[in-house]
Structures are given as C-alpha cells and as structure tokens.
Amino acid sequence: MSASELCKVLKEGELEKRSDNLLQFWKRKTCVLTEDSLNIYADSQKKSKSKELKLQSIKKVDCVERTGKFVYFTIVTTDNKEIDFRCTSEDNCWNAVITMALIDFQNRRAIQDFKTRQETESTSPGQQERRLARAP
C-alpha cells in the first residue's frame, strides 16, 4: 500500500472521466478521495490505479454545471491541465467534497509552512536581538 492509500478516505465511489483522446468518451472510474490525493482506478476492485492526482497538484475545482442527470466539473491542475468529470446528481456532490479536501489540504500546508518559518527564525542567530528590537 502506498502512503496515500493509508490516508483517511474522505469519499469513495464512481465518477465518469472524459478521455483525453480525440473522441472524448466518458469512462466510468472507481475513485477514492483521501486527505492527500484523488486516486482513480480503471477497475472497481481497485487493482490497477490509472491516475493519482495529488491535492498539491490541484489548483481548483471549476466549471460546475448541473444538468438533469449529471453534475459536471473540471479539476484544474497547477500546470493548467483540465480534467473533466461527471457524476450522477444523487452521488452527493463529488465536486464539493474534492473542493473541501483541497481547502483543508491548503490550510494544513499553510500552517506547516508557518510553523517551519517560525522554527527557522527562532533558531537563527540574532533572533533574540531582533525580538527585543521589535518590543515596545
């Protein structure tokens, strides 16, 4: 098992992904959303992972459109690649769950960056003098 598969599962089920080829067929995929990634499998037994979208590589979830039977949405990656998905309206809004996971991931990363920056500042030489200089 990979590290991403050991993360807490936020949502699991089926999504349809639009293929990248010229004809752009919709293909049903089994998907598992964790705290760190969206794992897309070619089969329902999750034996062969066809794609792993790390949340750090996702810029946003965009273009949400609701039509009679489906909810369509696009995941935009940090390199501006667009991946189109759709799910049935009854499938509890994959787009919203992915968006919330992305926000949570970004918040955790921001807190970690802040803590790292504070640790670096507190261990750097002259930090005590700078703190005293800032004091009123």
DSSP file with accessible surface (Angstrom, degrees, kcal/mol):
  #  RESIDUE AA STRUCTURE BP1 BP2  ACC     N-H-->O    O-->H-N    N-H-->O    O-->H-N    TCO  KAPPA ALPHA  PHI   PSI    X-CA   Y-CA   Z-CA
    1    1 A M              0   0  184      0, 0.0     2,-0.1     0, 0.0     5,-0.0   0.000 360.0 360.0 360.0 139.0    0.0    0.0    0.0
    2    2 A S     >  -     0   0   43      1,-0.1     4,-0.9     0, 0.0     3,-0.4  -0.355 360.0-106.3 -82.5 168.0    1.2    3.5   -0.8
    3    3 A A  H >> S+     0   0   78      1,-0.2     3,-0.8     2,-0.2     4,-0.6   0.883 120.3  55.8 -61.3 -37.9    1.3    6.3    1.7
    4    4 A S  H >4 S+     0   0    2      1,-0.2     3,-0.6     2,-0.2    -1,-0.2   0.840 103.5  54.5 -66.3 -30.5   -1.7    8.0    0.0
    5    5 A E  H 34 S+     0   0   62     -3,-0.4    -1,-0.2     1,-0.2    -2,-0.2   0.708 103.0  57.2 -75.7 -18.0   -3.8    4.8    0.4
    6    6 A L  H << S+     0   0  125     -4,-0.9    -1,-0.2    -3,-0.8    -2,-0.2   0.616  88.8  98.8 -84.7 -13.0   -3.0    4.8    4.2
    7    7 A C  S << S-     0   0   24     -3,-0.6     2,-0.1    -4,-0.6    -3,-0.0  -0.289  93.9 -79.1 -69.4 160.8   -4.5    8.3    4.5
    8    8 A K        -     0   0  135      1,-0.1    27,-0.9    26,-0.1     2,-0.5  -0.374  46.1-125.5 -62.3 130.1   -8.1    8.8    5.7
    9    9 A V  E     +A   34   0A  68     25,-0.2    25,-0.3     1,-0.2     3,-0.1  -0.685  28.2 179.7 -81.4 124.5  -10.6    8.1    3.0
   10   10 A L  E     -     0   0A  62     23,-3.3     2,-0.3    -2,-0.5    24,-0.2   0.774  68.5  -3.5 -93.7 -33.4  -13.0   11.0    2.6
   11   11 A K  E     -A   33   0A  32     22,-1.5    22,-3.2     2,-0.0    -1,-0.4  -0.962  59.1-173.3-160.4 144.1  -15.1    9.6   -0.3
   12   12 A E  E     +A   32   0A  97     -2,-0.3     2,-0.3    20,-0.2    20,-0.2  -0.999  36.4  82.2-142.3 138.7  -15.2    6.5   -2.4
   13   13 A G  E    S-A   31   0A  22     18,-2.3    18,-3.7    -2,-0.4     2,-0.4  -0.993  70.1 -36.1 163.2-159.3  -17.3    5.7   -5.4
   14   14 A E  E     +A   30   0A  89     -2,-0.3     2,-0.3    16,-0.2    16,-0.2  -0.775  42.4 170.1-104.2 140.0  -17.8    6.1   -9.1
   15   15 A L  E     -A   29   0A   2     14,-2.5    14,-3.5    -2,-0.4     2,-0.5  -0.944  29.0-128.7-131.5 155.7  -17.0    9.1  -11.3
   16   16 A E  E     -AB  28  86A  22     70,-2.9    70,-2.3    -2,-0.3     2,-0.4  -0.927  22.5-160.9-107.7 132.9  -17.0    9.4  -15.0
   17   17 A K  E     -AB  27  85A  24     10,-2.8    10,-2.6    -2,-0.5     2,-0.4  -0.932  18.6-125.0-113.6 134.0  -13.9   10.9  -16.5
   18   18 A R  E     -A   26   0A  71     66,-2.4    66,-0.3    -2,-0.4     8,-0.2  -0.650  33.8-119.1 -77.7 130.5  -13.8   12.3  -20.0
   19   19 A S        -     0   0   11      6,-3.0    -1,-0.1    -2,-0.4    65,-0.1  -0.260   8.3-131.7 -69.0 157.0  -11.0   10.7  -22.0
   20   20 A D  S    S+     0   0  100      4,-0.1    -1,-0.1     3,-0.0    -2,-0.0   0.553  74.8 100.0 -84.8  -9.8   -8.2   12.8  -23.4
   21   21 A N  S >  S-     0   0   78      4,-0.1     3,-0.6     1,-0.1     0, 0.0  -0.093  92.5 -91.2 -75.7 179.3   -8.3   11.3  -26.9
   22   22 A L  T 3  S+     0   0  167      1,-0.2    -1,-0.1     2,-0.1    -3,-0.0   0.854 123.5  48.4 -59.8 -39.5  -10.0   12.9  -29.9
   23   23 A L  T 3  S-     0   0  120      2,-0.0    -1,-0.2     1,-0.0    -3,-0.0   0.729  90.7-151.5 -79.3 -21.3  -13.4   11.3  -29.4
   24   24 A Q    <   -     0   0   97     -3,-0.6     2,-0.1     1,-0.1    -2,-0.1   0.914  20.1-175.4  51.3  57.6  -13.6   12.2  -25.7
   25   25 A F        -     0   0  120     -7,-0.1    -6,-3.0     1,-0.1     2,-0.5  -0.447  28.4-114.4 -74.5 154.5  -15.8    9.4  -24.4
   26   26 A W  E     -A   18   0A  58     -8,-0.2     2,-0.4    -2,-0.1    -8,-0.2  -0.805  34.0-165.8 -89.4 127.4  -16.9    9.3  -20.8
   27   27 A K  E     -A   17   0A 101    -10,-2.6   -10,-2.8    -2,-0.5     2,-0.3  -0.962  19.4-124.2-119.3 130.9  -15.4    6.4  -18.9
   28   28 A R  E     -A   16   0A 150     -2,-0.4     2,-0.3   -12,-0.2   -12,-0.2  -0.527  34.8-178.3 -72.8 130.9  -16.6    5.1  -15.6
   29   29 A K  E     -A   15   0A  36    -14,-3.5   -14,-2.5    -2,-0.3     2,-0.5  -0.970  29.3-126.0-130.4 146.8  -13.8    5.1  -13.0
   30   30 A T  E     -AC  14  41A  14     11,-1.4    11,-3.1    -2,-0.3     2,-0.4  -0.813  37.2-167.0 -88.4 129.1  -13.7    4.0   -9.3
   31   31 A C  E     -AC  13  40A   0    -18,-3.7   -18,-2.3    -2,-0.5     2,-0.4  -0.930  18.9-166.6-125.3 145.8  -12.3    6.9   -7.3
   32   32 A V  E     -AC  12  39A  10      7,-2.4     7,-3.1    -2,-0.4     2,-0.6  -0.983   9.4-159.1-130.8 117.8  -11.0    7.2   -3.8
   33   33 A L  E     +AC  11  38A   0    -22,-3.2   -23,-3.3    -2,-0.4   -22,-1.5  -0.869  17.9 174.7 -97.8 123.8  -10.5   10.7   -2.3
   34   34 A T  E     -A    9   0A   1      3,-3.2   -25,-0.2    -2,-0.6   -29,-0.1  -0.615  50.4 -89.8-114.3-177.6   -8.1   10.9    0.6
   35   35 A E  S    S+     0   0   58    -27,-0.9   -26,-0.1    -2,-0.2     3,-0.1   0.674 126.4  29.7 -65.9 -17.5   -6.7   13.8    2.6
   36   36 A D  S    S+     0   0   47      1,-0.3    19,-3.0   -32,-0.2    20,-0.4   0.583 123.0   7.8-118.1 -18.3   -3.8   14.0    0.2
   37   37 A S  E     - D   0  54A   0     17,-0.3    -3,-3.2   -33,-0.2     2,-0.6  -0.995  55.1-119.0-160.7 163.4   -5.0   12.8   -3.3
   38   38 A L  E     -CD  33  53A   0     15,-2.7    15,-3.1    -2,-0.3     2,-0.5  -0.970  34.4-158.8-107.8 113.6   -7.7   11.7   -5.6
   39   39 A N  E     -CD  32  52A   1     -7,-3.1    -7,-2.4    -2,-0.6     2,-0.5  -0.861   3.3-161.9 -99.3 127.8   -6.9    8.1   -6.7
   40   40 A I  E     -CD  31  51A   0     11,-3.3    11,-2.0    -2,-0.5    10,-2.0  -0.946   6.0-164.8-115.2 124.2   -8.5    7.0  -10.0
   41   41 A Y  E     -CD  30  49A   9    -11,-3.1   -11,-1.4    -2,-0.5     8,-0.2  -0.835  22.8-143.6-111.8 146.7   -8.8    3.3  -10.7
   42   42 A A  S    S+     0   0   54      6,-2.2     2,-0.3    -2,-0.3     7,-0.1   0.730  87.5  39.8 -77.0 -23.1   -9.5    1.6  -14.0
   43   43 A D  S >  S-     0   0   42      5,-0.5     3,-1.4   -13,-0.1   -13,-0.1  -0.874  81.5-119.5-130.0 159.8  -11.5   -1.2  -12.3
   44   44 A S  T 3  S+     0   0   73     -2,-0.3    -1,-0.1     1,-0.3   -15,-0.0   0.700 110.7  62.5 -72.6 -17.3  -13.9   -1.4   -9.4
   45   45 A Q  T 3  S-     0   0  122      3,-0.0    -1,-0.3   -15,-0.0    -3,-0.0   0.487 104.3-129.5 -84.0  -3.2  -11.6   -3.8   -7.5
   46   46 A K    <   +     0   0   77     -3,-1.4     3,-0.2     2,-0.1    -2,-0.1   0.842  66.6 132.7  59.6  36.6   -9.0   -1.0   -7.3
   47   47 A K        +     0   0  169      1,-0.2     2,-0.6     2,-0.0    -1,-0.1   0.833  66.4  40.3 -84.2 -35.8   -6.3   -3.4   -8.6
   48   48 A S  S    S-     0   0   59     -5,-0.1    -6,-2.2     0, 0.0     2,-0.5  -0.927  73.4-153.3-122.2 110.4   -4.9   -1.1  -11.2
   49   49 A K  E     -D   41   0A  71     -2,-0.6    -8,-0.3    -8,-0.2     3,-0.1  -0.690  11.3-176.8 -79.6 122.4   -4.5    2.6  -10.4
   50   50 A S  E     +     0   0A  66    -10,-2.0     2,-0.3    -2,-0.5    -9,-0.2   0.750  66.5   5.3 -92.3 -24.1   -4.7    4.6  -13.6
   51   51 A K  E     -D   40   0A  59    -11,-2.0   -11,-3.3     2,-0.0     2,-0.5  -0.980  51.0-160.9-159.8 143.0   -4.0    8.0  -12.1
   52   52 A E  E     -D   39   0A  70     -2,-0.3     2,-0.8   -13,-0.2   -13,-0.2  -0.978  10.6-164.1-125.7 116.1   -3.2    9.7   -8.8
   53   53 A L  E     -D   38   0A  10    -15,-3.1   -15,-2.7    -2,-0.5     2,-0.2  -0.876  13.8-148.7-100.1 104.0   -4.0   13.4   -8.5
   54   54 A K  E >   -D   37   0A  75     -2,-0.8     3,-1.8   -17,-0.2   -17,-0.3  -0.504  16.2-129.4 -67.9 139.7   -2.1   14.8   -5.5
   55   55 A L  G >  S+     0   0    1    -19,-3.0     3,-1.6     1,-0.3    -1,-0.1   0.838 108.3  64.4 -61.7 -29.6   -4.0   17.6   -3.9
   56   56 A Q  G 3  S+     0   0  116    -20,-0.4    -1,-0.3     1,-0.3   -19,-0.1   0.733 101.5  51.3 -65.6 -18.3   -0.8   19.7   -4.0
   57   57 A S  G <  S+     0   0   35     -3,-1.8    21,-2.5    20,-0.1     2,-0.5   0.405  92.0  92.2 -98.1   2.7   -1.0   19.5   -7.9
   58   58 A I  E <   -E   77   0A   3     -3,-1.6    19,-0.3    19,-0.3     3,-0.1  -0.862  47.7-177.8-101.2 125.2   -4.7   20.7   -8.0
   59   59 A K  E     -     0   0A  93     17,-2.8     2,-0.3    -2,-0.5    18,-0.2   0.891  63.2 -35.0 -82.8 -47.1   -5.2   24.4   -8.4
   60   60 A K  E     -E   76   0A  94     16,-1.7    16,-2.9     2,-0.0     2,-0.5  -0.991  47.2-109.7-166.7 165.7   -9.1   24.4   -8.2
   61   61 A V  E     +E   75   0A  24     -2,-0.3     2,-0.2    14,-0.2    14,-0.2  -0.955  52.7 172.3-105.9 124.7  -12.3   22.7   -9.0
   62   62 A D  E     +E   74   0A  58     12,-3.8    12,-2.9    -2,-0.5    -2,-0.0  -0.738  36.0  35.4-130.8 172.5  -14.1   24.7  -11.7
   63   63 A C  E     -     0   0A  75     -2,-0.2     2,-0.5    10,-0.2    -1,-0.2   0.890  61.2-173.1  52.0  51.8  -17.0   24.8  -14.1
   64   64 A V  E     +     0   0A  75     -3,-0.2     2,-0.4     9,-0.1     9,-0.2  -0.673   8.6 173.0 -78.9 124.8  -19.6   23.1  -12.0
   65   65 A E  E     -E   72   0A 117      7,-2.5     7,-3.3    -2,-0.5     2,-0.6  -0.999  19.9-154.3-135.9 133.3  -22.7   22.6  -14.1
   66   66 A R  E     +E   71   0A 145     -2,-0.4     2,-0.3     5,-0.2     5,-0.2  -0.929  19.0 170.9-110.8 120.6  -25.8   20.6  -13.1
   67   67 A T        -     0   0   51      3,-3.0    22,-0.1    -2,-0.6    -2,-0.0  -0.752  53.8 -72.8-116.7 175.2  -27.9   19.1  -15.8
   68   68 A G  S    S+     0   0   82     -2,-0.3    21,-0.1     1,-0.2     3,-0.0   0.813 124.2   7.1 -32.9 -65.3  -30.9   16.7  -15.5
   69   69 A K  S    S+     0   0  129     19,-0.1    20,-2.4    20,-0.1     2,-0.3   0.755 123.7  52.9 -97.8 -25.4  -29.0   13.6  -14.6
   70   70 A F  E     - F   0  88A  25     18,-0.3    -3,-3.0    19,-0.1     2,-0.5  -0.797  56.3-146.3-121.7 155.7  -25.4   14.7  -14.1
   71   71 A V  E     -EF  66  87A   1     16,-3.0    16,-1.9    -2,-0.3     2,-0.4  -0.987  27.0-159.7-111.8 123.1  -23.2   17.2  -12.3
   72   72 A Y  E     +EF  65  86A  58     -7,-3.3    -7,-2.5    -2,-0.5     2,-0.3  -0.855  17.6 163.4-104.3 139.7  -20.2   18.2  -14.5
   73   73 A F  E     - F   0  85A   2     12,-2.4    12,-3.0    -2,-0.4     2,-0.4  -0.986  25.9-138.4-152.2 160.6  -17.0   19.7  -13.1
   74   74 A T  E     -EF  62  84A  12    -12,-2.9   -12,-3.8    -2,-0.3     2,-0.6  -0.975   7.7-148.2-123.0 131.5  -13.4   20.3  -14.1
   75   75 A I  E     -EF  61  83A   0      8,-2.8     8,-2.4    -2,-0.4     2,-0.5  -0.894  15.5-156.8 -96.2 124.8  -10.3   19.8  -12.0
   76   76 A V  E     -EF  60  82A   5    -16,-2.9   -17,-2.8    -2,-0.6   -16,-1.7  -0.916   9.7-148.7-103.9 124.5   -7.6   22.3  -13.0
   77   77 A T  E >   -E   58   0A   8      4,-2.5     3,-2.1    -2,-0.5   -19,-0.3  -0.391  30.2-101.8 -87.6 169.7   -4.1   21.3  -12.1
   78   78 A T  T 3  S+     0   0   83    -21,-2.5   -20,-0.1     1,-0.3    -1,-0.1   0.738 125.2  54.9 -65.2 -21.2   -1.2   23.6  -11.2
   79   79 A D  T 3  S-     0   0  118    -22,-0.3    -1,-0.3     2,-0.1   -21,-0.1   0.149 122.8-108.4 -96.2  20.4    0.2   23.2  -14.7
   80   80 A N    <   +     0   0  103     -3,-2.1     2,-0.3     1,-0.2    -2,-0.1   0.664  67.8 149.6  63.9  23.5   -3.2   24.3  -16.1
   81   81 A K        -     0   0   80      2,-0.0    -4,-2.5     1,-0.0     2,-0.5  -0.671  37.3-143.5 -80.8 139.3   -4.3   20.9  -17.4
   82   82 A E  E     - F   0  76A 121     -2,-0.3     2,-0.5    -6,-0.2    -6,-0.2  -0.918  14.3-170.4-109.8 130.3   -8.0   20.5  -17.2
   83   83 A I  E     - F   0  75A   2     -8,-2.4    -8,-2.8    -2,-0.5     2,-0.4  -0.982  14.5-146.2-121.6 119.7   -9.6   17.1  -16.4
   84   84 A D  E     + F   0  74A  41     -2,-0.5   -66,-2.4   -66,-0.3     2,-0.3  -0.701  21.4 173.1 -92.8 136.9  -13.3   16.8  -16.9
   85   85 A F  E     -BF  17  73A   1    -12,-3.0   -12,-2.4    -2,-0.4     2,-0.3  -0.915  11.0-170.2-132.7 159.9  -15.5   14.6  -14.6
   86   86 A R  E     -BF  16  72A  43    -70,-2.3   -70,-2.9    -2,-0.3     2,-0.3  -0.986   3.9-179.8-147.1 152.5  -19.2   14.0  -14.2
   87   87 A C  E     - F   0  71A   4    -16,-1.9   -16,-3.0    -2,-0.3   -72,-0.1  -0.959  39.3 -87.6-143.1 161.8  -21.3   12.2  -11.6
   88   88 A T  E >   - F   0  70A  42     -2,-0.3     3,-2.0   -18,-0.2   -18,-0.3  -0.379  38.4-116.8 -69.8 151.1  -24.9   11.5  -11.1
   89   89 A S  T 3  S+     0   0   32    -20,-2.4     3,-0.4     1,-0.3     4,-0.4   0.809 114.7  56.4 -58.6 -29.7  -26.9   14.1   -9.2
   90   90 A E  T 3  S+     0   0  142    -21,-0.3    -1,-0.3     1,-0.2   -20,-0.1   0.530  81.1  92.9 -80.0  -4.8  -27.7   11.7   -6.5
   91   91 A D  S <  S-     0   0   44     -3,-2.0    -1,-0.2     1,-0.1    -2,-0.1   0.106 102.7-105.9 -85.9  27.6  -24.0   10.9   -5.8
   92   92 A N        -     0   0  122     -3,-0.4     5,-0.2     1,-0.2    -2,-0.1   0.875  61.2 -71.0  55.6  44.6  -23.5   13.5   -3.1
   93   93 A C     >  -     0   0   37     -4,-0.4     4,-1.8    -5,-0.3     3,-0.5   0.877  47.5-168.2  48.5  72.7  -21.6   16.2   -5.0
   94   94 A W  H  > S+     0   0    0      1,-0.2     4,-2.8     2,-0.2     5,-0.3   0.887  87.8  61.3 -52.4 -40.8  -18.1   14.9   -5.6
   95   95 A N  H  > S+     0   0   18      1,-0.2     4,-2.3     2,-0.2    -1,-0.2   0.900 104.1  47.0 -59.0 -39.9  -17.1   18.4   -6.6
   96   96 A A  H  > S+     0   0   46     -3,-0.5     4,-2.5     2,-0.2    -1,-0.2   0.913 112.8  48.6 -69.1 -40.7  -17.9   19.8   -3.2
   97   97 A V  H  X S+     0   0   43     -4,-1.8     4,-2.3    -5,-0.2    -2,-0.2   0.915 113.0  47.8 -66.7 -41.2  -16.1   17.1   -1.3
   98   98 A I  H  X S+     0   0    0     -4,-2.8     4,-2.5     2,-0.2    -2,-0.2   0.926 111.8  50.8 -64.4 -43.0  -13.0   17.5   -3.5
   99   99 A T  H  X S+     0   0   48     -4,-2.3     4,-2.5    -5,-0.3    -2,-0.2   0.931 111.4  47.2 -60.8 -44.3  -13.1   21.3   -3.0
  100  100 A M  H  X S+     0   0  123     -4,-2.5     4,-2.6     1,-0.2    -1,-0.2   0.900 111.8  50.6 -66.4 -37.9  -13.4   20.9    0.8
  101  101 A A  H  X S+     0   0    5     -4,-2.3     4,-2.6     2,-0.2    -1,-0.2   0.899 110.4  50.6 -64.3 -39.2  -10.5   18.4    0.8
  102  102 A L  H  X S+     0   0    8     -4,-2.5     4,-2.7     2,-0.2    -2,-0.2   0.929 111.2  47.3 -65.0 -43.8   -8.4   20.8   -1.3
  103  103 A I  H  X S+     0   0   71     -4,-2.5     4,-2.5     2,-0.2    -2,-0.2   0.930 112.9  49.1 -63.3 -44.4   -9.1   23.7    1.1
  104  104 A D  H  X S+     0   0   72     -4,-2.6     4,-2.5     2,-0.2    -2,-0.2   0.924 111.7  49.2 -61.5 -43.7   -8.3   21.5    4.1
  105  105 A F  H  X S+     0   0   22     -4,-2.6     4,-2.5     1,-0.2    -2,-0.2   0.933 111.4  48.9 -60.9 -45.9   -5.0   20.4    2.4
  106  106 A Q  H  X S+     0   0   72     -4,-2.7     4,-2.4     1,-0.2    -1,-0.2   0.893 111.5  50.2 -63.8 -37.7   -4.0   24.0    1.6
  107  107 A N  H  X S+     0   0   90     -4,-2.5     4,-2.4     2,-0.2    -1,-0.2   0.921 110.7  48.6 -66.0 -44.3   -4.8   25.1    5.2
  108  108 A R  H  X S+     0   0   87     -4,-2.5     4,-2.4     1,-0.2    -2,-0.2   0.912 112.8  48.8 -61.2 -40.8   -2.7   22.3    6.6
  109  109 A R  H  X S+     0   0  107     -4,-2.5     4,-2.7     2,-0.2    -2,-0.2   0.911 110.4  50.7 -66.7 -40.0    0.2   23.2    4.3
  110  110 A A  H  X S+     0   0   58     -4,-2.4     4,-2.4     2,-0.2    -2,-0.2   0.915 111.3  48.1 -64.4 -41.0    0.0   26.9    5.2
  111  111 A I  H  X S+     0   0   94     -4,-2.4     4,-2.7     2,-0.2    -2,-0.2   0.929 112.4  48.9 -65.1 -42.7    0.1   26.0    8.9
  112  112 A Q  H  X S+     0   0  104     -4,-2.4     4,-2.6     1,-0.2    -2,-0.2   0.920 111.4  49.5 -63.1 -42.3    3.1   23.7    8.4
  113  113 A D  H  X S+     0   0   84     -4,-2.7     4,-2.5     2,-0.2    -1,-0.2   0.907 111.4  49.7 -61.6 -41.8    4.9   26.4    6.4
  114  114 A F  H  X S+     0   0   98     -4,-2.4     4,-2.6     2,-0.2    -2,-0.2   0.931 111.8  47.4 -63.1 -45.9    4.2   29.0    9.1
  115  115 A K  H  X S+     0   0  107     -4,-2.7     4,-2.6     2,-0.2    -2,-0.2   0.909 112.5  49.6 -62.8 -41.8    5.5   26.6   11.8
  116  116 A T  H  X S+     0   0   60     -4,-2.6     4,-2.5     2,-0.2    -1,-0.2   0.923 111.2  49.4 -62.7 -42.8    8.6   25.8    9.8
  117  117 A R  H  X S+     0   0  132     -4,-2.5     4,-2.5     1,-0.2    -2,-0.2   0.918 111.9  48.7 -63.7 -41.2    9.2   29.5    9.2
  118  118 A Q  H  X S+     0   0  102     -4,-2.6     4,-2.5     2,-0.2    -2,-0.2   0.910 111.3  49.3 -66.4 -40.8    8.8   30.3   12.9
  119  119 A E  H  X S+     0   0  119     -4,-2.6     4,-1.4     2,-0.2    -2,-0.2   0.907 111.6  49.6 -63.7 -40.6   11.2   27.4   13.9
  120  120 A T  H  X S+     0   0   86     -4,-2.5     4,-0.8     1,-0.2     3,-0.2   0.924 113.0  46.7 -64.2 -43.3   13.8   28.7   11.4
  121  121 A E  H  < S+     0   0   84     -4,-2.5     3,-0.5     1,-0.2    -2,-0.2   0.890 110.6  51.9 -66.7 -38.8   13.5   32.2   12.7
  122  122 A S  H  < S+     0   0   64     -4,-2.5    -1,-0.2     1,-0.2    -2,-0.2   0.764 113.4  44.1 -73.6 -21.7   13.7   31.2   16.3
  123  123 A T  H  < S+     0   0  112     -4,-1.4    -1,-0.2    -3,-0.2    -2,-0.2   0.542  91.2 102.4 -97.3  -6.7   16.9   29.1   15.7
  124  124 A S  S >< S-     0   0   34     -4,-0.8     3,-1.5    -3,-0.5     4,-0.2  -0.483  83.6 -98.6 -78.5 147.6   18.7   31.7   13.6
  125  125 A P  T 3  S+     0   0  122      0, 0.0    -1,-0.1     0, 0.0    -2,-0.1  -0.312 106.8  23.8 -63.1 143.3   21.5   33.8   15.1
  126  126 A G  T 3> S+     0   0   31     -3,-0.1     4,-2.0     3,-0.0     5,-0.2   0.487  82.6 122.3  83.2   2.5   20.4   37.2   16.3
  127  127 A Q  H <> S+     0   0   10     -3,-1.5     4,-2.4     1,-0.2     5,-0.2   0.913  72.6  52.5 -64.1 -42.1   16.8   36.3   16.6
  128  128 A Q  H  > S+     0   0  105     -4,-0.2     4,-2.3     1,-0.2    -1,-0.2   0.920 109.2  50.2 -60.9 -41.2   16.7   37.3   20.3
  129  129 A E  H  > S+     0   0  126      1,-0.2     4,-2.3     2,-0.2    -1,-0.2   0.904 110.2  49.9 -65.1 -38.7   18.1   40.7   19.4
  130  130 A R  H  X S+     0   0  114     -4,-2.0     4,-1.6     2,-0.2    -1,-0.2   0.900 109.9  51.0 -66.4 -39.0   15.5   41.2   16.7
  131  131 A R  H  X S+     0   0  109     -4,-2.4     4,-1.1     1,-0.2    -1,-0.2   0.925 111.6  47.3 -62.8 -43.8   12.7   40.3   19.1
  132  132 A L  H  < S+     0   0  115     -4,-2.3     3,-0.3     1,-0.2    -2,-0.2   0.876 108.9  54.5 -66.4 -35.8   14.0   42.8   21.6
  133  133 A A  H  < S+     0   0   87     -4,-2.3    -1,-0.2     1,-0.2    -2,-0.2   0.824 109.1  48.8 -66.8 -30.7   14.3   45.5   19.0
  134  134 A R  H  < S+     0   0  168     -4,-1.6    -1,-0.2    -3,-0.2    -2,-0.2   0.700  88.9 103.7 -79.7 -21.7   10.6   45.0   18.0
  135  135 A A     <        0   0   57     -4,-1.1    -3,-0.0    -3,-0.3    -4,-0.0  -0.319 360.0 360.0 -65.0 145.2    9.4   45.1   21.6
  136  136 A P              0   0  180      0, 0.0    -1,-0.1     0, 0.0    -2,-0.0  -0.178 360.0 360.0 -69.6 360.0    7.7   48.5   22.6
